Amino acid sequence: MATPATEKASKPAAKKPRKPRATKPRKIAVVSTTPEEQSNAALLARREAAVARGVASAAPVFADHAENAELWDVEGKRYIDFAGGIAVLNTGHRHPAVIAAAKAQEDKFTHTSFQVVPYESYVALAEKLNSLAPGDHAKKSLLVTTGAEAVENAVKIARAATGRPGVIAFTGGYHGRTLLTLGMTGKISPYKKDVGPFPSDIFRAPFPSVRDGISVEDALTGLQNLFLTDAQPDRIAAIIIEPVLGEGGYTPVPFEMMRALREICDQHGILLISDEIQAGFGRTGTWFAIEHSGVVPDLITVAKSMAGGYPIAGVIGRADVMDAMAPGGLGGTYGGNPVACAAALAAIEAIESEGLLARSLALGAHFRTRFAEIGARVAPYRMWDIRGLGAMLAVEFVTDFDTATPDAALVKSICAHALKRGLILLGCGMHGNALRIMVPLTASDEIINEGLAIFEAALADALADPAT
């Protein structure tokens, strides 16, 4: 409920790599640039001339280098990173073990395509994912490249396994920007605007929302009504849901709702897909956010923080379901890239060995306390809600408590003032009035507190800004 903010056997030695064949050096043209040509302003002008307008950037600064939870732009300014590349960097920028594993793999080979010549790291990563996923049933995994690709494959697998076409998703859910995943994504702007029509046999159910007066009972009634009016249950292959809404506002699914969905799926022979792309790999204090509810899904989609910044994604699921597709029906040229597989194995090991699941829970408690203090001190009756699981948190802002009108302008202003002071923040939510926390779980207490101090100052700046 929304409240004020007060509240291994030894192996034979590896063969020494053969030296690369000598080649005649090529002359490479070097283009010299002046500091002015490498400024943020100059690069922004080049970007606007060369990059499609639809690719937006939240910050008008260009990265030069980064380390753990800190980033420096091309002009040498330092930033604390509370965005983590959109929840990709749970193990931080350039985690030493992740970088070392990737470089070691690069010294062997960078690509064969697993569908042509397979390699051990793909198998090892699949084995690891299978062991981490909840449930004591046999599991298998598929590796691909992006989160949207993982979601598309999960739907394809579910359709093959059930022989049914339909998919049910929820209001506010985000599942990707391809046409099929956009059909499931429950937010028009900016993702779906002007690019329909979308695929058929995708249905939308209501998500429980205090703001909109939708209880768990209301949401479940809405789902049952959907079965009566548009989505014939025995034609539904899967229900897909984020255990914590990502772009939709970092709102956790109430546990009783998740348990009810499991029962409904079992009743009708529907597969339950947990979209863990943003919430997985320790962000909420468990490997997968759905674990908090005790529910075991049939399929799990993963990506983002799985490989500490390297592009890889996947689907983990019940072995019998995953094997529904015939050989050749799954895959992709770059799927399970060997460098990314090595990085992912190292990132998962780092999460385990460095106790980052417990760290997430501790960070979450610390952020909640500090946000409540800051809200009471700096912005009474403007910080309407502090919500999330573990270190996957959001703070929602309103114009006033009486009407609880979403204040997207204030959030935009906070982000802008924070950037000026050296803190990277991102908003989210159906109304754009929430700030989300995606700071690396490896960030030190000192960095966390420095970032929170900047946030407090930026909040004060935004409240005093006449343009807000």
C-alpha positions as a printed NumPy array, in Angstrom:
array([[  0.   ,   0.   ,   0.   ],
       [  1.31 ,   3.459,  -0.856],
       [  2.476,   5.367,   2.208],
       [  4.389,   8.546,   2.932],
       [  8.155,   8.248,   2.881],
       [  8.572,   8.058,   6.67 ],
       [  8.531,   4.926,   6.666],
       [ 36.598, -29.712,  -9.508],
       [ 38.836, -32.989, -10.563],
       [ 42.158, -31.934, -11.915],
       [ 42.548, -31.541, -15.65 ],
       [ 45.537, -32.165, -17.907],
       [ 47.552, -29.06 , -18.595],
       [ 46.211, -27.093, -21.507],
       [ 48.277, -27.013, -24.653],
       [ 50.217, -23.845, -25.163],
       [ 48.413, -21.692, -27.722],
       [ 50.097, -21.629, -31.079],
       [ 51.553, -18.271, -32.005],
       [ 49.55 , -16.435, -34.621],
       [ 50.858, -16.506, -38.148],
       [ 53.059, -13.554, -38.928],
       [ 51.494, -11.037, -41.241],
       [ 52.774,  -7.929, -42.893],
       [ 51.678,  -4.892, -40.896],
       [ 49.137,  -2.637, -42.543],
       [ 49.329,   1.078, -42.587],
       [ 46.438,   2.483, -40.609],
       [ 45.263,   5.993, -41.135],
       [ 45.151,   7.816, -37.812],
       [ 42.664,  10.64 , -37.534],
       [ 43.819,  13.157, -34.986],
       [ 41.232,  14.991, -32.955],
       [ 41.442,  18.004, -30.733],
       [ 39.945,  18.106, -27.227],
       [ 37.17 ,  20.27 , -28.641],
       [ 36.325,  17.59 , -31.209],
       [ 36.063,  15.009, -28.407],
       [ 33.948,  17.141, -26.105],
       [ 30.479,  16.049, -25.052],
       [ 28.975,  18.83 , -27.153],
       [ 30.931,  17.868, -30.28 ],
       [ 30.104,  14.184, -29.872],
       [ 26.463,  15.01 , -29.298],
       [ 26.381,  16.934, -32.586],
       [ 27.968,  13.967, -34.382],
       [ 25.498,  11.623, -32.739],
       [ 22.515,  13.67 , -33.84 ],
       [ 23.81 ,  13.694, -37.416],
       [ 24.612,   9.959, -37.588],
       [ 22.331,   8.03 , -35.211],
       [ 18.623,   7.377, -35.764],
       [ 16.43 ,   9.752, -33.763],
       [ 14.51 ,   6.862, -32.223],
       [ 17.577,   5.774, -30.256],
       [ 17.351,   7.997, -27.198],
       [ 20.055,   8.627, -24.592],
       [ 19.175,   9.672, -21.074],
       [ 22.397,  11.599, -20.452],
       [ 23.981,  14.121, -22.864],
       [ 27.501,  13.006, -21.873],
       [ 29.784,  10.411, -23.488],
       [ 31.554,   7.668, -21.555],
       [ 35.341,   7.425, -21.63 ],
       [ 36.009,   4.791, -18.967],
       [ 34.371,   3.238, -15.92 ],
       [ 35.2  ,   1.147, -12.868],
       [ 32.744,  -0.648, -10.563],
       [ 30.103,   2.004,  -9.753],
       [ 31.973,   5.01 , -11.165],
       [ 32.131,   6.396, -14.698],
       [ 34.155,   9.21 , -16.293],
       [ 33.08 ,  11.109, -19.389],
       [ 35.287,  12.228, -22.287],
       [ 35.886,  15.548, -20.553],
       [ 37.166,  13.857, -17.389],
       [ 34.129,  14.424, -15.179],
       [ 33.39 ,  11.637, -12.698],
       [ 29.913,  10.212, -12.103],
       [ 28.481,   7.731,  -9.632],
       [ 26.397,   5.245, -11.59 ],
       [ 23.037,   4.388, -10.048],
       [ 21.714,   3.177, -13.445],
       [ 24.102,   0.275, -14.063],
       [ 23.561,   0.246, -17.817],
       [ 19.846,  -0.396, -17.136],
       [ 20.361,  -3.119, -14.518],
       [ 23.111,  -4.876, -16.5  ],
       [ 25.963,  -4.252, -14.068],
       [ 25.055,  -5.991, -10.817],
       [ 28.745,  -6.973, -10.628],
       [ 29.846,  -3.472, -11.607],
       [ 31.73 ,  -1.973, -14.518],
       [ 34.712,  -4.088, -15.554],
       [ 34.616,  -6.665, -12.776],
       [ 38.168,  -8.113, -12.79 ],
       [ 37.063, -11.752, -12.923],
       [ 34.587, -11.071, -15.725],
       [ 37.16 ,  -9.169, -17.787],
       [ 39.808, -11.876, -17.218],
       [ 37.439, -14.658, -18.3  ],
       [ 36.404, -12.778, -21.441],
       [ 40.019, -12.024, -22.386],
       [ 41.049, -15.638, -21.839],
       [ 38.287, -16.776, -24.165],
       [ 39.26 , -14.163, -26.761],
       [ 42.732, -15.712, -26.848],
       [ 41.145, -19.004, -27.935],
       [ 38.31 , -18.034, -30.306],
       [ 35.555, -15.461, -30.431],
       [ 32.937, -17.22 , -32.574],
       [ 32.119, -20.52 , -34.231],
       [ 28.321, -20.416, -33.935],
       [ 27.195, -23.071, -31.481],
       [ 24.965, -24.529, -34.201],
       [ 28.038, -25.214, -36.359],
       [ 30.827, -26.112, -33.93 ],
       [ 29.735, -26.203, -30.278],
       [ 31.948, -25.377, -27.287],
       [ 32.08 , -26.291, -23.624],
       [ 31.3  , -22.882, -22.134],
       [ 27.781, -22.85 , -23.638],
       [ 27.094, -26.229, -22.044],
       [ 28.634, -25.146, -18.732],
       [ 26.526, -22.012, -18.609],
       [ 23.354, -23.964, -19.413],
       [ 24.216, -26.386, -16.617],
       [ 24.744, -23.522, -14.201],
       [ 21.494, -21.8  , -15.118],
       [ 19.605, -25.07 , -14.723],
       [ 21.038, -25.52 , -11.228],
       [ 20.147, -21.972, -10.163],
       [ 16.562, -21.891, -11.424],
       [ 13.871, -22.738,  -8.866],
       [ 12.165, -26.139,  -8.866],
       [ 13.429, -29.694,  -8.435],
       [ 12.312, -30.853, -11.907],
       [ 14.755, -31.503, -14.766],
       [ 15.629, -28.325, -16.648],
       [ 17.273, -27.291, -19.899],
       [ 18.407, -23.91 , -21.248],
       [ 18.688, -22.016, -24.507],
       [ 21.179, -19.177, -24.96 ],
       [ 20.519, -16.231, -27.235],
       [ 21.727, -12.641, -27.43 ],
       [ 19.107, -10.159, -26.221],
       [ 16.258, -10.05 , -23.755],
       [ 13.623,  -9.544, -26.427],
       [ 15.028, -12.55 , -28.288],
       [ 14.72 , -14.605, -25.098],
       [ 11.079, -13.59 , -24.673],
       [ 10.256, -14.375, -28.299],
       [ 11.822, -17.819, -27.928],
       [  9.976, -18.467, -24.681],
       [  6.684, -17.784, -26.47 ],
       [  7.732, -19.961, -29.398],
       [  8.646, -22.823, -27.035],
       [  5.39 , -22.437, -25.118],
       [  3.36 , -22.567, -28.321],
       [  5.217, -25.669, -29.516],
       [  4.827, -27.405, -26.156],
       [  1.115, -26.683, -25.748],
       [ -0.084, -26.542, -29.333],
       [ -1.832, -23.293, -28.44 ],
       [ -1.355, -19.778, -29.822],
       [ -2.43 , -17.341, -27.1  ],
       [ -0.327, -15.341, -24.661],
       [ -1.551, -13.229, -21.748],
       [  0.548, -10.343, -20.461],
       [ -0.173,  -7.566, -17.977],
       [ -0.702,  -3.839, -17.899],
       [  2.598,  -2.055, -17.347],
       [  4.727,  -5.059, -18.25 ],
       [  7.786,  -4.577, -20.446],
       [  9.016,  -7.495, -22.557],
       [ 11.005,  -5.903, -25.394],
       [ 10.854,  -3.77 , -28.529],
       [ 10.522,  -6.324, -31.319],
       [  7.04 ,  -6.529, -32.81 ],
       [  6.034,  -9.695, -30.94 ],
       [  7.411,  -8.473, -27.626],
       [  5.895,  -5.038, -28.183],
       [  2.558,  -6.798, -28.483],
       [  3.124,  -8.044, -24.921],
       [  4.603,  -4.803, -23.596],
       [  1.904,  -2.884, -21.766],
       [  2.916,   0.727, -22.373],
       [  2.388,   2.824, -25.499],
       [  4.865,   5.68 , -25.208],
       [  7.597,   5.567, -26.304],
       [  7.786,   1.896, -27.218],
       [  4.627,   1.104, -29.196],
       [  3.767,   4.518, -30.586],
       [  2.998,   4.494, -34.33 ],
       [  4.406,   0.992, -35.065],
       [  1.303,  -1.253, -34.998],
       [ -0.482,  -3.399, -35.851],
       [  0.866,  -5.966, -33.42 ],
       [  0.616,  -9.763, -33.559],
       [ -2.688, -11.42 , -32.79 ],
       [ -3.536, -13.797, -29.928],
       [ -1.921, -11.541, -27.335],
       [ -4.201, -10.471, -24.512],
       [ -3.82 ,  -7.956, -21.689],
       [ -4.842,  -8.548, -18.086],
       [ -4.911,  -5.913, -15.327],
       [ -1.967,  -5.601, -12.941],
       [ -2.709,  -4.901,  -9.252],
       [ -2.226,  -1.194,  -8.644],
       [ -2.82 ,   0.845,  -5.503],
       [ -2.677,   4.015,  -7.587],
       [ -5.433,   2.797,  -9.91 ],
       [ -7.464,   1.163,  -7.159],
       [ -6.944,  -2.344,  -8.542],
       [ -6.576,  -4.974,  -5.814],
       [ -5.254,  -8.507,  -6.288],
       [ -8.856,  -9.692,  -6.227],
       [ -9.763,  -7.147,  -8.902],
       [ -6.829,  -8.207, -11.067],
       [ -7.729, -11.886, -10.805],
       [-11.385, -11.08 , -11.586],
       [-10.164,  -9.186, -14.647],
       [ -8.177, -12.233, -15.749],
       [-11.208, -14.507, -15.305],
       [-13.323, -12.038, -17.278],
       [-10.694, -12.117, -20.014],
       [-11.156, -15.896, -20.161],
       [-14.884, -15.326, -20.599],
       [-14.714, -12.602, -23.242],
       [-11.582, -12.821, -25.399],
       [ -8.969, -15.368, -24.289],
       [-10.328, -18.899, -24.501],
       [ -8.317, -20.699, -21.77 ],
       [ -7.643, -23.866, -23.758],
       [ -6.139, -21.714, -26.51 ],
       [ -3.703, -19.918, -24.18 ],
       [ -0.124, -21.194, -24.322],
       [  1.382, -18.982, -21.637],
       [  0.938, -16.233, -19.119],
       [  4.016, -13.998, -18.935],
       [  4.731, -11.644, -16.062],
       [  7.623,  -9.712, -14.554],
       [  7.856, -10.552, -10.817],
       [  8.818,  -6.905, -10.388],
       [  7.67 ,  -4.535, -13.111],
       [ 10.703,  -2.951, -14.756],
       [  9.88 ,  -0.053, -17.026],
       [  6.393,  -0.155, -15.536],
       [  7.589,   1.27 , -12.228],
       [  9.483,  -1.311, -10.137],
       [  6.282,  -2.605,  -8.576],
       [  6.499,  -6.163,  -7.187],
       [  3.757,  -8.626,  -8.002],
       [  1.959,  -9.369,  -4.716],
       [  2.915, -12.887,  -3.675],
       [ -0.723, -13.995,  -3.412],
       [ -1.223, -12.857,  -7.015],
       [  1.751, -14.926,  -8.192],
       [  0.51 , -17.987,  -6.327],
       [ -2.962, -17.556,  -7.811],
       [ -1.481, -17.332, -11.315],
       [  0.331, -20.627, -10.721],
       [ -2.949, -22.281,  -9.728],
       [ -4.778, -20.819, -12.739],
       [ -2.049, -22.006, -15.103],
       [ -2.147, -25.505, -13.606],
       [ -5.938, -25.58 , -13.869],
       [ -5.972, -24.722, -17.565],
       [ -2.718, -26.332, -18.774],
       [ -1.127, -22.921, -19.34 ],
       [  2.616, -22.353, -18.94 ],
       [  3.805, -19.64 , -16.557],
       [  6.715, -17.533, -17.85 ],
       [  8.658, -15.42 , -15.366],
       [ 10.367, -12.553, -17.18 ],
       [ 13.482, -12.036, -15.01 ],
       [ 15.462,  -9.985, -17.501],
       [ 15.645,  -6.909, -15.277],
       [ 14.98 ,  -8.52 , -11.89 ],
       [ 17.333, -11.511, -12.074],
       [ 20.866, -12.349, -10.967],
       [ 20.71 , -10.974,  -7.482],
       [ 19.043,  -7.645,  -8.042],
       [ 16.232,  -8.471,  -5.593],
       [ 18.33 , -10.49 ,  -3.123],
       [ 17.585, -13.88 ,  -4.7  ],
       [ 18.842, -15.314,  -7.986],
       [ 15.377, -14.806,  -9.466],
       [ 12.758, -12.45 ,  -8.11 ],
       [  9.977, -15.035,  -8.343],
       [ 11.705, -17.004,  -5.579],
       [ 10.389, -14.511,  -3.021],
       [  6.853, -15.793,  -3.675],
       [  7.759, -19.48 ,  -3.496],
       [  6.242, -20.013,  -6.955],
       [  8.05 , -22.207,  -9.498],
       [  7.506, -21.06 , -13.107],
       [  7.658, -23.281, -16.176],
       [  9.959, -20.959, -18.134],
       [ 12.287, -18.124, -17.094],
       [ 13.727, -15.491, -19.418],
       [ 17.113, -14.008, -18.449],
       [ 19.566, -11.424, -19.787],
       [ 21.048,  -8.113, -18.527],
       [ 23.221,  -8.789, -15.438],
       [ 23.845, -12.427, -16.358],
       [ 27.22 , -11.569, -17.948],
       [ 28.33 ,  -8.347, -16.295],
       [ 28.011,  -6.184, -19.402],
       [ 28.467,  -8.72 , -22.214],
       [ 25.454,  -9.349, -24.482],
       [ 23.833, -12.667, -23.714],
       [ 20.337, -13.856, -22.815],
       [ 18.509, -17.102, -22.374],
       [ 15.474, -19.198, -21.585],
       [ 15.535, -21.696, -18.72 ],
       [ 12.684, -24.159, -18.384],
       [ 11.256, -27.564, -17.712],
       [ 13.195, -30.067, -19.804],
       [ 10.093, -31.562, -21.423],
       [  8.837, -28.107, -22.375],
       [ 12.21 , -26.909, -23.648],
       [ 12.501, -30.042, -25.817],
       [  9.206, -29.353, -27.61 ],
       [ 11.036, -27.721, -30.519],
       [ 12.625, -30.02 , -33.12 ],
       [ 16.393, -29.749, -33.765],
       [ 17.065, -26.576, -35.72 ],
       [ 13.964, -24.847, -34.405],
       [ 15.95 , -22.88 , -31.841],
       [ 19.167, -20.924, -32.118],
       [ 20.722, -17.891, -33.74 ],
       [ 24.06 , -17.055, -35.306],
       [ 25.424, -15.252, -32.259],
       [ 23.366, -17.056, -29.62 ],
       [ 25.507, -18.01 , -26.625],
       [ 28.605, -16.238, -27.924],
       [ 31.676, -17.903, -26.346],
       [ 33.122, -14.684, -24.941],
       [ 29.794, -13.788, -23.373],
       [ 29.415, -17.349, -21.998],
       [ 32.807, -17.078, -20.293],
       [ 31.887, -13.681, -18.9  ],
       [ 28.547, -14.981, -17.632],
       [ 30.133, -17.904, -15.804],
       [ 32.56 , -15.481, -14.145],
       [ 29.812, -13.02 , -13.235],
       [ 27.686, -15.753, -11.65 ],
       [ 30.714, -16.96 ,  -9.692],
       [ 31.35 , -13.407,  -8.489],
       [ 27.754, -13.064,  -7.288],
       [ 28.173, -16.296,  -5.328],
       [ 31.676, -15.777,  -3.926],
       [ 31.174, -12.119,  -3.   ],
       [ 27.852, -12.659,  -1.254],
       [ 25.99 , -10.272,  -3.517],
       [ 22.562, -11.753,  -2.785],
       [ 22.911, -10.751,   0.857],
       [ 24.48 ,  -7.473,  -0.243],
       [ 21.371,  -6.71 ,  -2.294],
       [ 19.107,  -7.162,   0.711],
       [ 21.33 ,  -4.967,   2.878],
       [ 21.489,  -2.263,   0.216],
       [ 17.732,  -2.363,  -0.201],
       [ 17.181,  -1.789,   3.518],
       [ 19.726,   1.047,   3.534],
       [ 18.165,   2.785,   0.539],
       [ 14.668,   2.52 ,   2.025],
       [ 15.797,   4.121,   5.274],
       [ 17.722,   6.911,   3.601],
       [ 14.975,   7.664,   1.082],
       [ 12.436,   7.945,   3.889],
       [ 14.728,  10.326,   5.795],
       [ 15.446,  12.436,   2.722],
       [ 11.799,  12.564,   1.734],
       [ 10.696,  13.714,   5.186],
       [ 13.455,  16.315,   5.369],
       [ 13.553,  17.71 ,   1.832],
       [ 10.299,  16.793,   0.094],
       [  7.497,  16.143,   2.558],
       [  4.315,  14.955,   0.834],
       [  6.064,  14.719,  -2.547],
       [  7.718,  11.271,  -2.171],
       [  4.558,   9.166,  -2.388],
       [  5.956,   5.616,  -2.37 ],
       [  9.169,   3.661,  -1.782],
       [  8.813,   0.168,  -3.199],
       [ 10.597,  -2.875,  -4.616],
       [ 12.463,  -6.019,  -3.551],
       [ 16.051,  -6.011,  -2.315],
       [ 18.108,  -3.425,  -4.171],
       [ 15.544,  -3.212,  -6.967],
       [ 13.862,  -0.094,  -5.647],
       [ 11.92 ,   2.885,  -6.906],
       [ 10.811,   6.156,  -5.375],
       [  7.618,   7.678,  -6.754],
       [  6.942,  11.402,  -6.749],
       [  3.633,  13.276,  -6.827],
       [  2.576,  16.903,  -6.904],
       [  0.779,  16.498,  -3.57 ],
       [ -0.522,  13.746,  -1.313],
       [ -4.173,  14.754,  -1.531],
       [ -4.508,  14.066,  -5.251],
       [ -1.367,  11.9  ,  -5.674],
       [ -0.994,  13.375,  -9.164],
       [  2.097,  11.867, -10.824],
       [  4.947,  14.396, -11.12 ],
       [  7.032,  13.319, -14.099],
       [  8.463,  16.831, -14.479],
       [ 10.004,  16.657, -11.008],
       [ 11.632,  13.289, -11.745],
       [ 13.046,  14.608, -14.998],
       [ 14.424,  17.628, -13.168],
       [ 15.954,  15.49 , -10.39 ],
       [ 17.776,  13.39 , -12.998],
       [ 19.094,  16.508, -14.745],
       [ 20.292,  18.158, -11.54 ],
       [ 21.819,  14.879, -10.325],
       [ 23.786,  14.547, -13.556],
       [ 25.177,  18.06 , -13.108],
       [ 26.339,  17.051,  -9.636],
       [ 27.824,  13.729, -10.807],
       [ 25.127,  11.102, -10.306],
       [ 23.471,   9.034, -13.056],
       [ 19.797,   8.29 , -12.396],
       [ 16.963,   6.903, -14.517],
       [ 13.211,   7.26 , -14.242],
       [ 10.524,   4.678, -14.922],
       [  6.814,   4.033, -14.464],
       [  3.635,   4.272, -16.468],
       [  3.509,   8.004, -15.728],
       [  7.287,   8.602, -15.722],
       [  7.194,   9.792, -12.119],
       [  9.407,   7.173, -10.427],
       [ 13.172,   7.002,  -9.968],
       [ 14.663,   3.512, -10.03 ],
       [ 17.833,   2.279,  -8.35 ],
       [ 20.074,  -0.088, -10.332],
       [ 23.434,   0.629,  -8.697],
       [ 26.032,  -2.191,  -8.911],
       [ 25.763,  -4.496,  -5.921],
       [ 29.561,  -4.268,  -5.679],
       [ 29.489,  -0.545,  -4.918],
       [ 31.14 ,   0.391,  -1.629],
       [ 29.203,   1.921,   1.247],
       [ 31.199,   5.1  ,   0.712],
       [ 30.113,   5.371,  -2.932],
       [ 26.492,   4.534,  -2.054],
       [ 26.335,   7.252,   0.583],
       [ 28.04 ,   9.773,  -1.672],
       [ 25.435,   9.042,  -4.327],
       [ 22.597,   9.407,  -1.842],
       [ 23.973,  12.776,  -0.722],
       [ 24.012,  13.918,  -4.346],
       [ 20.451,  12.657,  -4.768],
       [ 19.319,  14.698,  -1.767],
       [ 20.976,  17.834,  -3.137],
       [ 19.527,  17.221,  -6.608],
       [ 16.057,  16.786,  -5.119],
       [ 16.397,  20.12 ,  -3.357],
       [ 17.654,  21.709,  -6.583],
       [ 14.702,  20.342,  -8.533],
       [ 12.156,  21.522,  -5.994],
       [ 13.657,  25.026,  -6.12 ],
       [ 13.927,  25.075,  -9.91 ],
       [ 11.299,  27.417, -11.385],
       [ 11.231,  25.298, -14.527],
       [ 10.03 ,  22.238, -12.607]])
